[in-house]
């Protein structure tokens, strides 16, 4: 058994104790996006300045532009004219600047104080109107309206569901206290779901996006809670002797797998949220932790030292035999499985550096996604095209997104402070 593995697990349980103190201003939780790198195939797209959008608190066209650029699949082009959804654009001029698509629209302030956001999407190459929609929203939902427009553009040009109106959760520390945050994927509209004087770690979205499981130390030991977001209520679901950690949802949303040390070494147990007795998944003398289900609800990935060092295994639940699937490197942790079950993102340690890698499970090809030194806890977007993770960048703890080819990255940088433990939420029908 690898002697350092228990210390690794303790590091993940207690990482929040090491977070730096954040600044004082309420804006500290807001992000900005900085994109670097270039993908091989990007659709060139032009964005008009929406008519009258300067009368609203948010510049909608800029939010849409940033969303699509962050995806790595679109290349925004310079276009400074004001064009609304009622005008037919000069498509020949747009072709001359290399645009394949064009987005135009307007933002109208209504007598009620709400805003009506309208837009239209054009296929410049085919000279086609691809459709228009409008959203009537309060000022606080202008960003959400912009993200939904981004989803529309992404889906109609790429034929794949967009992820811009989904959300992420993460943890911060400030002035000796800890917060669990929920925000848009660009980091804006951040709201605190929980504030605690003790560490909060390992947040995990429920499959329906209505709850978050996490680990809290407020009882002076790690306890797993499930927090219902809309109600602001929570319930301790794993508070057994020893450590209770690393919650992972079953895709049916009715149970969790957690790592418990009630019988000695850290082992994996299935817990029904209705209150049944925890069921141990594997009989071994090893340390098992960091479980994550594939979307089929039958395959579980997890970290174990049963081969002598921390490696990633998979097993069919409930009766399958664990099978090792990482063989490149001697120290592999923090598995995240893509929605289609084909790709595994994880952290490898090499020469003292913790780096994000991607494994194609069928071909066993491993692709390094970063060249940084302190990557942690990857999580896939619901469409499997992006991975969010924590790292150190320019001397600061940051949240990063990368495309699955590693060529386009965006840093979600706060004005003040550090962020850790990101987890990407699922598609939801309404917010």
N, C-alpha and C positions, 0 to 999 in steps of 0.2 A: 504494500500500500504506500502511495506517495506521501511523504510526511508533510509536504507543503500544501497538499490539497485542502485539508481542514482550514488552514489559514486563508486560502483563496476564498473559500465559502464565507468565512468570517468577514473578509474584506467586502464582499457583496452585501452582507447583512448590515455592516456598520459604515458603509462608504459615506452615508449622509453625515456622520460625525466629523468628516474631514472636509466638508464643503466650506468654501470661504464665505465670510460675512458679506451680504449684499448691501446695496446702497439704500438710502432712506426714502427716495421719492416713489410714489405709487406707480410711476411709469416703468419701473425696473423690469417688469415681466414682459415688456413688449419686445418684439424681434424686428429685424430688418433682414432682407435677403441679399446675399452677395453670391453671384453665380460665377464660377470659374470652370474652365475646361470646355471642350466642344465635342459633341457627338458626331458620328459619321453621317447619319441621315436625319436632317431636321427640315421640317416644312417651313418655308419662309412665309411669314404672316404679318400684315400691316394692321395697325390699330389707329382709328381716328380718335381725336379728342372728342368725347361725347358732348353734344350740345348742352350748354347750361350746367355741366357737371361742377363747375366752380362755385355754384350756389349751394352745393351740398357739402357736408362735412368730409366726404370721402371722394377721391378722384377714382371713379369706377374703372375707367379705361386703363389706368396704371395698374390697378389690382389684377385685372384680367391678363394684362401683358406679363406681369411678374409670375402669375400662376403658370401660364403656358411655357414661359421660359424655364421655370424651375423643373418642369416635367422632363426636360432634355430632348423633347421631340419637336419643338418649335423654335424657330429663329425669328425674333421680333425685328422688324425693319423700321427705319426712321420714317415717320409720316406725321406731320404736325398740323394738318388741316382739321377743321371742325366739320364733321359730317354726321348727320343723324340718320335714323332708321328709315325715314321717308324718302330720302334722296337716293337716286341711282348713281353710284360712284363712276368715275371715269376709269373703267377697267383697263383700257389701253395704257393709261399712265401708270397704273398699278403694276401691269405686266413689265413695263420698262424698268421699274425699280426692283424687279425680281420677285414680286409677291405672288404666292399661289392662292392666298386667301385674304379676306379683308373683313374687319369687324367695325361697325359703326353704331351709334346709338345716341340716346339723350337721357337726361335726368330732370324730371319735372317735379317741382315742389307743389304739393296739393294744398288747398285751403285747410284741410284737416291737420296739416303739419307733417303728413307722411310724404314719401317720395315715390314717384313712379319711374322705374328704370326700364327703358325700352332699348332693344338692340336688334340688329339684323346681321346675318352672316352671309358672305358672298364667296363662291368658288370662282376665283379670278381666271383660272386656266380654262374652265369649262363654261365661263360666262353664265353662271347659274346663281340664283337666289336660293340659299340653303335653308331659309326659314328665319322667323322672327318670334320673339316672345317679350312679355313684359312682366315685371314684378312690382307690386305695391307694398312698400315696407316702411316701418318706422326708421328713424335715423340710425338707431342702434343696429339695424339689420342690413344696412347698405353693403357692408363687406360680404355678408352671406349672399345677397343678391348677385354681387360681382362673382363670387365663387361659383354660383349656379350657372351663370353665363359661361364661365370658363369650362364647366362640365359640359354644357351644350356644345360649345365649339370643339372640345376634345372628342366628344362622342360622334359628332357629325363629320368631322374631318378624318378621324382615325378609326372609327367603327368600334370603339372600346369605351367602356364606362369611365367617366372622369372621377377623380378623387378629391377635387378641390373643396367640396363642401363637407368633407369628413373632418374629424378632429384628432388631436393628439393629447396625451397626458404626459406629465413629467413632474419631477420633484425639485424643489429648491430649499435652501436654508437662508434665513435672514434674521439677524439680531438674536441668534440662539434659538429661533423657532423654525419650524418646518412647514412647508405648504405643498399640497398636491394640487396641481393646476390642470385645467382643461382649456385648450385654445384651438383656434383654427390652425390649419397645417402651416400657415405662414407665421404662426406665433401670435397673431393679433387676437383681440377679443378674449384675452386670457382671464379666466375666472377661477378663484380658489374654491376647490371642492372641500378641502379640509385644511385646518391649521392646527398644529400641535407643537408643544414644547419638546417632544421627543421625535426621533427619526422616523421617517416614512420611506419605505422602499418598495420596489418590485410591483408597481401598479400594472394591472392587466385589465383591459376592456372585456366586458361580457359580449357574447356574440350579437346581442340585440342592441348594443350601444347604450343601454339604460343603467348599467352598473359598472363599478370598477372594484376589483379585488386588489388588496394591497397588504403590506406588512407594516405594522406600527409597533413601536417600542414603548408606548405610553404606560404599559403595565410592567415596565422594567425588564421585559423580555420580548422576543419577537412573537407577535400574535397576528393571525390572518383575519382580516375583516372584508366584508362585502358592503360597499357603499352605494346606495340608490341615489342617482344623481338628481333627478327631478324633485324627489322628496327630501333630500338632504339627510336621510337616515342611514344607519349602518348597523351591522350585526357581526359579532365575533363568530367566525365559523370554524376556526382551528385555534384552540387555546389549551393545548395539552402540555404535559410535562416536557420540559426541554424547549428546543427551538421549533417554531412553526413558521415555515417560510416558503417562498417560490411558488405562489399560486398560479395555476394554469387552468383555464376554462375548458370544459368539454364543449364541443360545438352545439350541443343541445341546450346549453345554458343552465342546466339543472344540477350540475356537479362540478367539482374542482379536483385536480390532482395537486397535492401539496407535499412538501418535504418536511418530515417530522423526525425528531431525534428522541422520541419518547421511549424507545427500546434500546438506545445506544447510538450507533452511527446514523447519520442522516439517511432516511429511506423514503420512498414514494408511497403515498396512500391516496386512494380515491375517497372523496367526501361528498355525500349527497347533501344538498343544501336543505333538505327537509329534516335533517337531524339524525340520519342513521349512523351506525358505528363505522369509523374509518376502516377501509379495506386495504391491506398491504398488497402492493402490486407484484413485488419480486422478493424472493427469498435469497439473500446474499449477505456476505460480511462486508460488502463494499459501501462506499459513500455514493449515494445517488441523489441528484438534485437538478434544478433548472429544467423541469419538464415543459413540454409544449406539444399540444395535439395538432396533427394534420387535420385538414378540413373534413376528411372522411369520418372522423370520430372514432376510428379504429386503430390508428397508428400514433404512437407516442414516441417523441424524441426526448432525450434527456442526457445529462452529463453524469459519468460514472468513472471511478478510478479502478474498476474491476480488472483492467488490463495492466495496472501498475501506475498509470498517470491519468489525468483527466482527459477523457475522450468522449465523443458523442455517439450515442447508441440509439437504436430504434427497436420497437417491439410492438407486436399486435396485442391489443388489450381485449379481453382480460388474460389470455392464457399463453401468449407468445413468449418465445425465448429472446432476450435482448441480443441484438446483432450490432457489432461495432461498424460505424460507417465513415469515421474520419481516420485517415492513416497518414496524411501529410503533416508532419510535425508531431511533437510529443506532448503538446499541451493545448487542447482545444475545448472551448467552453461557450456558453451563451447561445444555444441554437435558436434560430427563428426559421420557420418553414414557410415557403411561399404559398399563396392561396391555392395554386394548382398542384401542390405537393411535389414539384419537380426540382426546386432549388432550396438549398439550405444555406442561410447566412449564419456566420459564427465568428467568434474571436479566437485567433491563434496567438500564442506567445512564442516569439523567436528572438533570441539574443536580447532578452529583456524588454522587447517591444510587444505591445498588444495591438494587433492589426485585424481589420475586418476582411474576411474572405467569403467567397461564394463557391459552394459545391454543387455541381450538376449531379444529382444523385444517380441517374441512369448511366452516364458516361464516366462518372467519378473524376471529371475534370475540375480542378480547383483554380479559381481566378482571384488574385488579390484585388481588392477594391480600393485600398488605401495604402499610403506609405507613411502614416502617422505612427505614434508610439503608445498612445493611451486610449485606444478605442474600447467602447463598452456597449453592451446590450442592444444589438440590432433589432429592428422590427420592420416588417414589410408593409407597404401600402396595400389597401384592399384589392387593387388590380395587379399587384405583384411587380410593378414597374420601378418602384423606388424603395429604398431602405433608409430609415431614419436611425441614427445611432448617436451616442455621446462620445466626445473625444476632447483632447486638448489641442487648441489651435491658437497659435500666436501667444502662448503663455496663459490662455484662458480656457476654462471648461465651457464647452459649447455643444449645441445640438447641430448635427449635420444631416443633410440628405444627399444620397447618391443614386444615380441611375444604376441598374443592375449590371451594366457593362463597366461601371466605374469611371466613365469619361466625363460626366457632367455632375458637378457637386455644388450644393448651395449651403452656405453657413447661415444658420438662424441665430443671429447674435443679439444678445440683450444689451440695453444701454448700460446696465450695471449688473454684476454678479454672474454666477455660474449655474448651470442646469445639468441634471442627471436623470437617468432612468426613463427615457422616452418610451412610449408605447403608442402605436398607431391604431386609432379606432376603426370600427367596421363601417360599411355603408349603412345608412339609416334612412327611413322613408321620410322622416320629418324631424325638424329641430325646433 
